Amino acid sequence: MKMGVKMNRDFIGYFLGMIIFMMGIPYMMYLASGSPDLTYFSLNHTIMLILLAIVGIGLSIWSIVYMKNVGKGNPFDAFNHEVAPRTTSLMTDGPYGICRNPMLLGVFIYHFGVLMAL
């Protein structure tokens, strides 16, 4: 496979992940919470959301970069169709020393921040 095609597939995969996990699910949470008026966000809500978003997204990005650089693989597949090669060894250092699935933990922390802000 040509390098340009692989880079395009990686970009599309990460872009779709961002749309679904960082925008789509929080929007559904917003709708499920009764579509609150966001103009009355307190400073505490905003600070909590920003801090948890930075921690959560940072952990997820660190996990993906670590998997790509150290594990020589990619976490993304779509409906059991491999988009990029999988890692061939178990990673236990870096973010994977914190928990078994730090990408999911990062997304959970981010979503918890959105939930608490709403």
N, CA, C and O atoms as a GROMACS GRO file, in nm:
protein
  472
    1MET      N    1   0.083  -0.117   0.000
    1MET     CA    2   0.000   0.000   0.000
    1MET      C    3   0.089   0.124   0.000
    1MET      O    4   0.190   0.129   0.070
    2LYS      N    5   0.050   0.222  -0.077
    2LYS     CA    6   0.129   0.345  -0.084
    2LYS      C    7   0.117   0.423   0.046
    2LYS      O    8   0.017   0.415   0.117
    3MET      N    9   0.223   0.499   0.075
    3MET     CA   10   0.228   0.574   0.201
    3MET      C   11   0.116   0.677   0.208
    3MET      O   12   0.058   0.696   0.316
    4GLY      N   13   0.084   0.744   0.099
    4GLY     CA   14  -0.021   0.846   0.099
    4GLY      C   15  -0.158   0.788   0.130
    4GLY      O   16  -0.237   0.849   0.202
    5VAL      N   17  -0.187   0.670   0.076
    5VAL     CA   18  -0.315   0.605   0.102
    5VAL      C   19  -0.324   0.566   0.249
    5VAL      O   20  -0.429   0.584   0.311
    6LYS      N   21  -0.214   0.513   0.305
    6LYS     CA   22  -0.213   0.474   0.447
    6LYS      C   23  -0.234   0.595   0.536
    6LYS      O   24  -0.310   0.588   0.632
    7MET      N   25  -0.168   0.706   0.505
    7MET     CA   26  -0.183   0.827   0.585
    7MET      C   27  -0.326   0.879   0.576
    7MET      O   28  -0.381   0.926   0.676
    8ASN      N   29  -0.388   0.871   0.457
    8ASN     CA   30  -0.526   0.914   0.442
    8ASN      C   31  -0.620   0.826   0.524
    8ASN      O   32  -0.712   0.877   0.588
    9ARG      N   33  -0.597   0.695   0.524
    9ARG     CA   34  -0.681   0.604   0.602
    9ARG      C   35  -0.665   0.630   0.751
    9ARG      O   36  -0.763   0.630   0.825
   10ASP      N   37  -0.541   0.654   0.796
   10ASP     CA   38  -0.518   0.687   0.938
   10ASP      C   39  -0.591   0.816   0.974
   10ASP      O   40  -0.657   0.823   1.078
   11PHE      N   41  -0.579   0.918   0.890
   11PHE     CA   42  -0.642   1.046   0.917
   11PHE      C   43  -0.794   1.030   0.924
   11PHE      O   44  -0.858   1.084   1.014
   12ILE      N   45  -0.851   0.958   0.830
   12ILE     CA   46  -0.997   0.937   0.828
   12ILE      C   47  -1.041   0.863   0.954
   12ILE      O   48  -1.143   0.897   1.014
   13GLY      N   49  -0.964   0.761   0.993
   13GLY     CA   50  -0.998   0.686   1.113
   13GLY      C   51  -0.995   0.772   1.238
   13GLY      O   52  -1.087   0.767   1.319
   14TYR      N   53  -0.889   0.850   1.255
   14TYR     CA   54  -0.879   0.936   1.373
   14TYR      C   55  -0.984   1.047   1.369
   14TYR      O   56  -1.038   1.085   1.473
   15PHE      N   57  -1.013   1.099   1.251
   15PHE     CA   58  -1.115   1.203   1.238
   15PHE      C   59  -1.252   1.148   1.276
   15PHE      O   60  -1.326   1.213   1.350
   16LEU      N   61  -1.286   1.028   1.227
   16LEU     CA   62  -1.414   0.966   1.264
   16LEU      C   63  -1.422   0.940   1.414
   16LEU      O   64  -1.526   0.961   1.476
   17GLY      N   65  -1.312   0.893   1.472
   17GLY     CA   66  -1.308   0.871   1.616
   17GLY      C   67  -1.333   1.000   1.693
   17GLY      O   68  -1.406   1.000   1.792
   18MET      N   69  -1.272   1.109   1.646
   18MET     CA   70  -1.292   1.238   1.713
   18MET      C   71  -1.438   1.282   1.702
   18MET      O   72  -1.497   1.328   1.800
   19ILE      N   73  -1.495   1.268   1.584
   19ILE     CA   74  -1.635   1.309   1.563
   19ILE      C   75  -1.727   1.229   1.654
   19ILE      O   76  -1.814   1.286   1.720
   20ILE      N   77  -1.709   1.097   1.658
   20ILE     CA   78  -1.799   1.011   1.736
   20ILE      C   79  -1.780   1.031   1.885
   20ILE      O   80  -1.876   1.057   1.957
   21PHE      N   81  -1.655   1.018   1.934
   21PHE     CA   82  -1.631   1.015   2.078
   21PHE      C   83  -1.620   1.153   2.142
   21PHE      O   84  -1.658   1.170   2.258
   22MET      N   85  -1.569   1.251   2.069
   22MET     CA   86  -1.547   1.382   2.130
   22MET      C   87  -1.659   1.481   2.100
   22MET      O   88  -1.670   1.583   2.168
   23MET      N   89  -1.740   1.453   1.999
   23MET     CA   90  -1.848   1.545   1.966
   23MET      C   91  -1.984   1.477   1.968
   23MET      O   92  -2.079   1.530   2.026
   24GLY      N   93  -1.996   1.361   1.906
   24GLY     CA   94  -2.125   1.294   1.893
   24GLY      C   95  -2.184   1.249   2.026
   24GLY      O   96  -2.299   1.279   2.057
   25ILE      N   97  -2.106   1.179   2.105
   25ILE     CA   98  -2.155   1.131   2.234
   25ILE      C   99  -2.184   1.247   2.330
   25ILE      O  100  -2.289   1.246   2.394
   26PRO      N  101  -2.094   1.348   2.343
   26PRO     CA  102  -2.132   1.462   2.428
   26PRO      C  103  -2.258   1.534   2.380
   26PRO      O  104  -2.335   1.584   2.462
   27TYR      N  105  -2.280   1.540   2.250
   27TYR     CA  106  -2.402   1.603   2.200
   27TYR      C  107  -2.525   1.521   2.241
   27TYR      O  108  -2.628   1.578   2.279
   28MET      N  109  -2.515   1.389   2.234
   28MET     CA  110  -2.626   1.304   2.279
   28MET      C  111  -2.649   1.321   2.429
   28MET      O  112  -2.763   1.319   2.475
   29MET      N  113  -2.540   1.338   2.506
   29MET     CA  114  -2.553   1.363   2.650
   29MET      C  115  -2.624   1.497   2.674
   29MET      O  116  -2.706   1.509   2.765
   30TYR      N  117  -2.591   1.597   2.594
   30TYR     CA  118  -2.656   1.728   2.603
   30TYR      C  119  -2.806   1.716   2.577
   30TYR      O  120  -2.887   1.771   2.651
   31LEU      N  121  -2.841   1.642   2.472
   31LEU     CA  122  -2.983   1.624   2.440
   31LEU      C  123  -3.054   1.545   2.550
   31LEU      O  124  -3.167   1.578   2.587
   32ALA      N  125  -2.989   1.440   2.602
   32ALA     CA  126  -3.049   1.357   2.706
   32ALA      C  127  -3.066   1.433   2.837
   32ALA      O  128  -3.152   1.398   2.918
   33SER      N  129  -2.987   1.536   2.859
   33SER     CA  130  -2.997   1.613   2.983
   33SER      C  131  -3.102   1.723   2.974
   33SER      O  132  -3.114   1.807   3.064
   34GLY      N  133  -3.178   1.723   2.866
   34GLY     CA  134  -3.284   1.823   2.851
   34GLY      C  135  -3.241   1.949   2.781
   34GLY      O  136  -3.308   2.052   2.792
   35SER      N  137  -3.132   1.945   2.709
   35SER     CA  138  -3.078   2.059   2.635
   35SER      C  139  -3.071   2.184   2.721
   35SER      O  140  -3.139   2.283   2.693
   36PRO      N  141  -2.989   2.181   2.827
   36PRO     CA  142  -2.982   2.297   2.917
   36PRO      C  143  -2.927   2.420   2.846
   36PRO      O  144  -2.852   2.410   2.749
   37ASP      N  145  -2.967   2.536   2.896
   37ASP     CA  146  -2.919   2.663   2.842
   37ASP      C  147  -2.774   2.683   2.885
   37ASP      O  148  -2.746   2.702   3.004
   38LEU      N  149  -2.682   2.677   2.790
   38LEU     CA  150  -2.540   2.683   2.821
   38LEU      C  151  -2.489   2.824   2.851
   38LEU      O  152  -2.372   2.842   2.885
   39THR      N  153  -2.576   2.923   2.837
   39THR     CA  154  -2.532   3.060   2.868
   39THR      C  155  -2.517   3.079   3.018
   39THR      O  156  -2.453   3.175   3.062
   40TYR      N  157  -2.575   2.990   3.098
   40TYR     CA  158  -2.566   3.001   3.244
   40TYR      C  159  -2.459   2.911   3.303
   40TYR      O  160  -2.461   2.883   3.423
   41PHE      N  161  -2.367   2.865   3.221
   41PHE     CA  162  -2.254   2.784   3.270
   41PHE      C  163  -2.178   2.864   3.374
   41PHE      O  164  -2.140   2.978   3.349
   42SER      N  165  -2.157   2.806   3.489
   42SER     CA  166  -2.079   2.877   3.591
   42SER      C  167  -1.930   2.861   3.560
   42SER      O  168  -1.891   2.775   3.480
   43LEU      N  169  -1.851   2.943   3.622
   43LEU     CA  170  -1.706   2.934   3.605
   43LEU      C  171  -1.654   2.799   3.653
   43LEU      O  172  -1.564   2.742   3.592
   44ASN      N  173  -1.711   2.748   3.763
   44ASN     CA  174  -1.669   2.618   3.815
   44ASN      C  175  -1.697   2.506   3.714
   44ASN      O  176  -1.613   2.418   3.695
   45HIS      N  177  -1.815   2.508   3.651
   45HIS     CA  178  -1.847   2.408   3.550
   45HIS      C  179  -1.749   2.414   3.433
   45HIS      O  180  -1.701   2.311   3.385
   46THR      N  181  -1.720   2.534   3.390
   46THR     CA  182  -1.630   2.551   3.276
   46THR      C  183  -1.489   2.504   3.310
   46THR      O  184  -1.426   2.435   3.230
   47ILE      N  185  -1.440   2.539   3.429
   47ILE     CA  186  -1.306   2.496   3.469
   47ILE      C  187  -1.300   2.345   3.482
   47ILE      O  188  -1.202   2.283   3.438
   48MET      N  189  -1.403   2.284   3.541
   48MET     CA  190  -1.406   2.138   3.557
   48MET      C  191  -1.406   2.070   3.420
   48MET      O  192  -1.333   1.973   3.398
   49LEU      N  193  -1.489   2.120   3.330
   49LEU     CA  194  -1.495   2.061   3.196
   49LEU      C  195  -1.360   2.074   3.125
   49LEU      O  196  -1.314   1.977   3.064
   50ILE      N  197  -1.298   2.189   3.131
   50ILE     CA  198  -1.170   2.210   3.063
   50ILE      C  199  -1.061   2.121   3.121
   50ILE      O  200  -0.985   2.059   3.046
   51LEU      N  201  -1.052   2.113   3.254
   51LEU     CA  202  -0.950   2.029   3.317
   51LEU      C  203  -0.968   1.881   3.284
   51LEU      O  204  -0.872   1.813   3.248
   52LEU      N  205  -1.091   1.832   3.298
   52LEU     CA  206  -1.116   1.690   3.268
   52LEU      C  207  -1.099   1.661   3.119
   52LEU      O  208  -1.055   1.552   3.081
   53ALA      N  209  -1.134   1.757   3.034
   53ALA     CA  210  -1.116   1.738   2.891
   53ALA      C  211  -0.968   1.730   2.856
   53ALA      O  212  -0.928   1.645   2.776
   54ILE      N  213  -0.887   1.816   2.915
   54ILE     CA  214  -0.742   1.814   2.888
   54ILE      C  215  -0.682   1.682   2.935
   54ILE      O  216  -0.604   1.620   2.862
   55VAL      N  217  -0.717   1.639   3.056
   55VAL     CA  218  -0.663   1.513   3.109
   55VAL      C  219  -0.710   1.395   3.024
   55VAL      O  220  -0.629   1.310   2.985
   56GLY      N  221  -0.838   1.389   2.995
   56GLY     CA  222  -0.893   1.276   2.920
   56GLY      C  223  -0.841   1.268   2.778
   56GLY      O  224  -0.796   1.162   2.733
   57ILE      N  225  -0.848   1.378   2.706
   57ILE     CA  226  -0.801   1.379   2.567
   57ILE      C  227  -0.650   1.358   2.562
   57ILE      O  228  -0.599   1.289   2.474
   58GLY      N  229  -0.579   1.417   2.657
   58GLY     CA  230  -0.433   1.398   2.662
   58GLY      C  231  -0.395   1.252   2.683
   58GLY      O  232  -0.305   1.202   2.616
   59LEU      N  233  -0.464   1.184   2.775
   59LEU     CA  234  -0.436   1.043   2.799
   59LEU      C  235  -0.467   0.958   2.675
   59LEU      O  236  -0.392   0.867   2.641
   60SER      N  237  -0.578   0.988   2.609
   60SER     CA  238  -0.613   0.914   2.488
   60SER      C  239  -0.511   0.935   2.376
   60SER      O  240  -0.471   0.839   2.310
   61ILE      N  241  -0.470   1.058   2.356
   61ILE     CA  242  -0.372   1.086   2.250
   61ILE      C  243  -0.237   1.022   2.284
   61ILE      O  244  -0.173   0.965   2.196
   62TRP      N  245  -0.195   1.032   2.410
   62TRP     CA  246  -0.069   0.969   2.452
   62TRP      C  247  -0.075   0.818   2.426
   62TRP      O  248   0.024   0.760   2.381
   63SER      N  249  -0.188   0.756   2.453
   63SER     CA  250  -0.204   0.612   2.431
   63SER      C  251  -0.194   0.576   2.283
   63SER      O  252  -0.128   0.479   2.247
   64ILE      N  253  -0.258   0.655   2.200
   64ILE     CA  254  -0.256   0.627   2.056
   64ILE      C  255  -0.115   0.646   2.000
   64ILE      O  256  -0.066   0.562   1.924
   65VAL      N  257  -0.050   0.756   2.038
   65VAL     CA  258   0.086   0.781   1.990
   65VAL      C  259   0.182   0.673   2.040
   65VAL      O  260   0.266   0.625   1.964
   66TYR      N  261   0.168   0.633   2.166
   66TYR     CA  262   0.254   0.528   2.223
   66TYR      C  263   0.233   0.397   2.148
   66TYR      O  264   0.329   0.327   2.116
   67MET      N  265   0.107   0.363   2.122
   67MET     CA  266   0.078   0.238   2.051
   67MET      C  267   0.136   0.241   1.910
   67MET      O  268   0.189   0.141   1.862
   68LYS      N  269   0.127   0.355   1.844
   68LYS     CA  270   0.178   0.367   1.708
   68LYS      C  271   0.330   0.362   1.704
   68LYS      O  272   0.387   0.298   1.616
   69ASN      N  273   0.397   0.430   1.798
   69ASN     CA  274   0.543   0.438   1.797
   69ASN      C  275   0.610   0.316   1.858
   69ASN      O  276   0.705   0.264   1.801
   70VAL      N  277   0.563   0.270   1.973
   70VAL     CA  278   0.628   0.160   2.043
   70VAL      C  279   0.571   0.026   1.999
   70VAL      O  280   0.646  -0.069   1.975
   71GLY      N  281   0.439   0.018   1.989
   71GLY     CA  282   0.376  -0.108   1.951
   71GLY      C  283   0.372  -0.133   1.802
   71GLY      O  284   0.336  -0.242   1.757
   72LYS      N  285   0.409  -0.032   1.724
   72LYS     CA  286   0.410  -0.041   1.577
   72LYS      C  287   0.276  -0.086   1.522
   72LYS      O  288   0.270  -0.166   1.428
   73GLY      N  289   0.171  -0.036   1.580
   73GLY     CA  290   0.037  -0.072   1.536
   73GLY      C  291  -0.060   0.041   1.555
   73GLY      O  292  -0.022   0.155   1.581
   74ASN      N  293  -0.186   0.007   1.543
   74ASN     CA  294  -0.291   0.106   1.547
   74ASN      C  295  -0.412   0.046   1.618
   74ASN      O  296  -0.439  -0.073   1.600
   75PRO      N  297  -0.484   0.122   1.698
   75PRO     CA  298  -0.597   0.066   1.772
   75PRO      C  299  -0.727   0.062   1.694
   75PRO      O  300  -0.825   0.006   1.743
   76PHE      N  301  -0.732   0.118   1.575
   76PHE     CA  302  -0.859   0.141   1.509
   76PHE      C  303  -0.898   0.026   1.417
   76PHE      O  304  -0.819  -0.017   1.333
   77ASP      N  305  -1.018  -0.022   1.433
   77ASP     CA  306  -1.079  -0.109   1.332
   77ASP      C  307  -1.226  -0.071   1.324
   77ASP      O  308  -1.281  -0.010   1.415
   78ALA      N  309  -1.287  -0.107   1.215
   78ALA     CA  310  -1.427  -0.072   1.194
   78ALA      C  311  -1.506  -0.197   1.158
   78ALA      O  312  -1.487  -0.254   1.051
   79PHE      N  313  -1.592  -0.238   1.248
   79PHE     CA  314  -1.678  -0.353   1.225
   79PHE      C  315  -1.598  -0.476   1.184
   79PHE      O  316  -1.629  -0.542   1.085
   80ASN      N  317  -1.495  -0.507   1.264
   80ASN     CA  318  -1.406  -0.620   1.241
   80ASN      C  319  -1.328  -0.612   1.111
   80ASN      O  320  -1.280  -0.714   1.061
   81HIS      N  321  -1.316  -0.495   1.055
   81HIS     CA  322  -1.233  -0.475   0.935
   81HIS      C  323  -1.112  -0.394   0.978
   81HIS      O  324  -1.125  -0.278   1.018
   82GLU      N  325  -0.996  -0.453   0.970
   82GLU     CA  326  -0.873  -0.390   1.017
   82GLU      C  327  -0.836  -0.273   0.927
   82GLU      O  328  -0.816  -0.291   0.807
   83VAL      N  329  -0.828  -0.155   0.984
   83VAL     CA  330  -0.792  -0.036   0.910
   83VAL      C  331  -0.641  -0.020   0.903
   83VAL      O  332  -0.587   0.027   0.803
   84ALA      N  333  -0.572  -0.060   1.008
   84ALA     CA  334  -0.426  -0.052   1.015
   84ALA      C  335  -0.375  -0.177   1.087
   84ALA      O  336  -0.451  -0.244   1.156
   85PRO      N  337  -0.248  -0.209   1.069
   85PRO     CA  338  -0.195  -0.329   1.135
   85PRO      C  339  -0.205  -0.320   1.287
   85PRO      O  340  -0.187  -0.213   1.345
   86ARG      N  341  -0.234  -0.431   1.349
   86ARG     CA  342  -0.243  -0.440   1.495
   86ARG      C  343  -0.104  -0.457   1.555
   86ARG      O  344  -0.010  -0.499   1.487
   87THR      N  345  -0.093  -0.423   1.682
   87THR     CA  346   0.033  -0.447   1.751
   87THR      C  347   0.054  -0.597   1.766
   87THR      O  348  -0.042  -0.674   1.772
   88THR      N  349   0.179  -0.638   1.773
   88THR     CA  350   0.209  -0.780   1.782
   88THR      C  351   0.254  -0.822   1.920
   88THR      O  352   0.273  -0.940   1.946
   89SER      N  353   0.272  -0.726   2.011
   89SER     CA  354   0.315  -0.761   2.147
   89SER      C  355   0.232  -0.682   2.249
   89SER      O  356   0.178  -0.576   2.219
   90LEU      N  357   0.224  -0.737   2.368
   90LEU     CA  358   0.152  -0.672   2.476
   90LEU      C  359   0.234  -0.555   2.529
   90LEU      O  360   0.351  -0.571   2.563
   91MET      N  361   0.173  -0.438   2.537
   91MET     CA  362   0.242  -0.320   2.588
   91MET      C  363   0.204  -0.302   2.734
   91MET      O  364   0.086  -0.299   2.770
   92THR      N  365   0.305  -0.290   2.820
   92THR     CA  366   0.281  -0.275   2.963
   92THR      C  367   0.349  -0.151   3.021
   92THR      O  368   0.343  -0.129   3.142
   93ASP      N  369   0.412  -0.070   2.938
   93ASP     CA  370   0.479   0.051   2.984
   93ASP      C  371   0.401   0.174   2.936
   93ASP      O  372   0.299   0.162   2.868
   94GLY      N  373   0.450   0.290   2.973
   94GLY     CA  374   0.387   0.414   2.931
   94GLY      C  375   0.245   0.424   2.985
   94GLY      O  376   0.220   0.391   3.100
   95PRO      N  377   0.152   0.469   2.901
   95PRO     CA  378   0.014   0.480   2.950
   95PRO      C  379  -0.048   0.345   2.981
   95PRO      O  380  -0.143   0.336   3.060
   96TYR      N  381   0.005   0.239   2.921
   96TYR     CA  382  -0.048   0.105   2.946
   96TYR      C  383  -0.001   0.050   3.079
   96TYR      O  384  -0.048  -0.055   3.123
   97GLY      N  385   0.091   0.119   3.145
   97GLY     CA  386   0.130   0.087   3.282
   97GLY      C  387   0.029   0.142   3.383
   97GLY      O  388   0.025   0.097   3.498
   98ILE      N  389  -0.052   0.240   3.341
   98ILE     CA  390  -0.153   0.300   3.426
   98ILE      C  391  -0.277   0.209   3.434
   98ILE      O  392  -0.327   0.180   3.542
   99CYS      N  393  -0.324   0.166   3.318
   99CYS     CA  394  -0.438   0.076   3.311
   99CYS      C  395  -0.432   0.000   3.179
   99CYS      O  396  -0.353   0.034   3.091
  100ARG      N  397  -0.513  -0.101   3.165
  100ARG     CA  398  -0.508  -0.187   3.047
  100ARG      C  399  -0.557  -0.117   2.920
  100ARG      O  400  -0.508  -0.146   2.811
  101ASN      N  401  -0.653  -0.027   2.933
  101ASN     CA  402  -0.704   0.044   2.816
  101ASN      C  403  -0.708   0.194   2.845
  101ASN      O  404  -0.814   0.249   2.874
  102PRO      N  405  -0.592   0.260   2.836
  102PRO     CA  406  -0.588   0.403   2.869
  102PRO      C  407  -0.664   0.491   2.770
  102PRO      O  408  -0.706   0.601   2.805
  103MET      N  409  -0.683   0.444   2.646
  103MET     CA  410  -0.761   0.524   2.551
  103MET      C  411  -0.905   0.535   2.600
  103MET      O  412  -0.963   0.644   2.600
  104LEU      N  413  -0.961   0.423   2.641
  104LEU     CA  414  -1.098   0.423   2.691
  104LEU      C  415  -1.108   0.501   2.822
  104LEU      O  416  -1.207   0.572   2.842
  105LEU      N  417  -1.010   0.490   2.909
  105LEU     CA  418  -1.010   0.567   3.033
  105LEU      C  419  -1.007   0.717   3.002
  105LEU      O  420  -1.078   0.794   3.067
  106GLY      N  421  -0.928   0.757   2.905
  106GLY     CA  422  -0.922   0.898   2.866
  106GLY      C  423  -1.056   0.949   2.814
  106GLY      O  424  -1.099   1.058   2.850
  107VAL      N  425  -1.121   0.869   2.731
  107VAL     CA  426  -1.253   0.907   2.679
  107VAL      C  427  -1.354   0.913   2.794
  107VAL      O  428  -1.438   1.003   2.798
  108PHE      N  429  -1.346   0.817   2.888
  108PHE     CA  430  -1.436   0.816   3.003
  108PHE      C  431  -1.416   0.943   3.088
  108PHE      O  432  -1.514   1.004   3.130
  109ILE      N  433  -1.292   0.981   3.113
  109ILE     CA  434  -1.264   1.103   3.192
  109ILE      C  435  -1.321   1.225   3.120
  109ILE      O  436  -1.381   1.312   3.184
  110TYR      N  437  -1.302   1.232   2.989
  110TYR     CA  438  -1.357   1.344   2.911
  110TYR      C  439  -1.509   1.348   2.921
  110TYR      O  440  -1.568   1.453   2.946
  111HIS      N  441  -1.574   1.232   2.900
  111HIS     CA  442  -1.720   1.227   2.906
  111HIS      C  443  -1.771   1.257   3.047
  111HIS      O  444  -1.878   1.317   3.062
  112PHE      N  445  -1.698   1.217   3.149
  112PHE     CA  446  -1.736   1.249   3.286
  112PHE      C  447  -1.734   1.400   3.306
  112PHE      O  448  -1.822   1.455   3.372
  113GLY      N  449  -1.634   1.468   3.250
  113GLY     CA  450  -1.629   1.614   3.258
  113GLY      C  451  -1.747   1.680   3.190
  113GLY      O  452  -1.805   1.775   3.242
  114VAL      N  453  -1.784   1.628   3.072
  114VAL     CA  454  -1.902   1.682   3.002
  114VAL      C  455  -2.028   1.657   3.085
  114VAL      O  456  -2.112   1.746   3.099
  115LEU      N  457  -2.040   1.536   3.138
  115LEU     CA  458  -2.157   1.502   3.220
  115LEU      C  459  -2.168   1.592   3.342
  115LEU      O  460  -2.276   1.641   3.373
  116MET      N  461  -2.057   1.615   3.412
  116MET     CA  462  -2.060   1.699   3.530
  116MET      C  463  -2.090   1.844   3.494
  116MET      O  464  -2.157   1.914   3.570
  117ALA      N  465  -2.043   1.890   3.379
  117ALA     CA  466  -2.071   2.027   3.337
  117ALA      C  467  -2.220   2.045   3.301
  117ALA      O  468  -2.278   2.150   3.326
  118LEU      N  469  -2.279   1.941   3.243
  118LEU     CA  470  -2.420   1.951   3.206
  118LEU      C  471  -2.509   1.932   3.327
  118LEU      O  472  -2.632   1.936   3.314
   0.00000   0.00000   0.00000
